[in-house]
Amino acid sequence: MELMSGNEAIAQGAWEAGAHIGVAYPGTPSTETLEAFAKMDGVYAEWCVNEKVAVEVGVGASAAGARVLSTMKHVGVNVAADPLFTAAYTGVGGGLVVLAADDPGMYSSQNEQDSHWYARAAHIPMLDPADSAEALRFTREAYELSERFDVPVFIRSTVRVSHTKTPVEPGPRAEAPLKPYEKDAAKWVMMPAFAKPRRRDQLARVEALGEWVETCPYNKVVRRGSAVGVVCAGAVYQHVTEALPDASVFKLGCTWPLPAEALRAFAGSVEALYVVEEASEYLAEGVRALGIPVAPFARPLPADGELTPGLIRAAFGLAEPPHAPAPEGLPGRPPALCPGCPHRLVFKELTRLKAIVTGDIGCYTLGALPPLSAMDTCVDMGASVSMAHGFELALAGTEHRPVVAVIGDSTFAHSGLSSLISTVYNRCGGTVCVLDNRTTAMTGRQGNPFNGETLQKRPSRELDLEGVVRALGVGDVRTVDPHDARAVRAALKDATGTGELSVLVFRAPCVLLERTRKPAYLVTGACTACGVCPTLGCPAIAKDAETGRASIDPGLCIGCGQCAQYCAFNAIEQPEGGSHE
């Protein structure tokens, strides 16, 4: 018996099933799954540039006969939807399992969409483990299910399942020999003449899955009484059993397709049937669509965020168990860019420039928060470049503030390149800042094409970012040291004043890559309490509430010297022997 997170258990289940290939783009809460898989014997794993490419690589490997694991967070399913919907027509060769890790509560995401709807829309079966043991078992057995029904299979997790460690019993690997590939255009070439028959095959598969799910081993009924029955799935099951110890529960392990007859039988065995789910109406709508009455709650469940046992009890009109109140007066801890982050001065200078800044997905999105407050928009991966183009189109012919797109190196590879191609093709101006910190920092410092580091540390190529941009037809491409305030200011002022399309590459490694520290800076008696250095938003810099004077926490300062460049009174110094490079 071992303790494993749900992510580790999914990787273990894929390995035990004989999966040979793992493909993904990192995204919390799914990232650790492929990282764990990559460490296992006899497998190949890689970070792809985005989730669409990952699924396409996976479909190709499946067609060639290999068992494949593809992992992504819920918004990654949006990116991968194109190949996924058609893979539900083509079917598989070797089993293909896709992890969709949802994020109710949006702990690290821009929305909290429910991936159940994708399973329903694409007609891809979805399994919903409630803990790590089920995550391992469901994933291991999903490969047989995938090959039996000739269809990809979703494993859905949430942040609670993905990141909580619970006991599992790992088993040995069952080798799955590569299935022989045979040319079959009618199965794999989805032009209309072949897609139409495959659609009919899909409908027959859906009917067969509907029969299978009625007795499938992943659904479980827990009998505790006939007054109240609850339908739920995934991590919510754990909360329901804690909140309602006397209720009977229909725990759905397979959430698409729904077991119609089994649910009707369960509903008929209880006086009132309730559906409990997080930030969605997927299950409730599905149960109602079967003609099963769903009882109303005494108080509606929250329409957003994660559920807790207390929230479930409140929905049933029950008192919450007593618990100790949180201590009063605790200071807030909003997220912030790390001390010494190479993105900080870029955002500081964009604020000084009063630019309209279209942002993107990454740790640099924190540049939108006070005191930097330097970002106007953030929608999805790659949107910064496309939205800047849209701003330029709308504001053409008017006097307007500079429009600047800000995107990280990994996100630029993910989907920023295609946006930039469109901007170049349509001969639009503007400024694009690529914040190249040599890693995919937000999800744990994974490799990407522009730092050339692969998941399993194989020999690779580090793509020439500036060369790629020039090859697209951008004439003004510059590389700037983001730790040099004057250089950053000059580059931004010049680029935004040309009226032409400029790409500025601000290159310096993430401070968490090298983890080097220089002697901490100190604030001397020359401080005039001007208040400039705290506007950098560095966690190491504090401001005295009474005097307004600044101070630097030596335990947090890494000696980068960014703040000293903004002190007009030379009141920030490094001890003798230290230097700012």
Secondary structure, DSSP 8 states (H G I E B T S, - for coil): -EEEEHHHHHHHHHHHTT--EEEE---TTTHHHHHHHHTSTT-EEEE-SSHHHHHHHHHHHHHTT--EEEEEEHHHHHHHHHHHHHHHHH--SS-EEEEEEE-TT-SSSS----THHHHHHHT--EE--SSHHHHHHHHHHHHHHHHHHTS-EEEEEEHHHHH-EEEE----------------HHHH--SHHHHHHHHHHHHHHHHHHHHHHTT-TT-EEE-S-SSEEEEEETTHHHHHHHH-TTSEEEEESEEES--HHHHHHHHHTSSEEEE--SS--HHHHHHHHTT------SS---SSS---HHHHHHHTT----------TT---------TT-TTHHHHHHHHHTT-EEE--SSGGGGGGSTTT----B--STTHHHHHHHHHHHHHTTS----EEEEEEHHHIIIIIHHHHHHHHHTT--EEEEEEE-SSBTTTTSB--TTTT--TT--------HHHHHHHTT-SEEEEE-TT-HHHHHHHHHHHHTSSSEEEEEEE---HHHH-------EE-TT------GGGG--TTEEE-TTT--EEE-TTT-----TGGGG-TT--EE--TT----
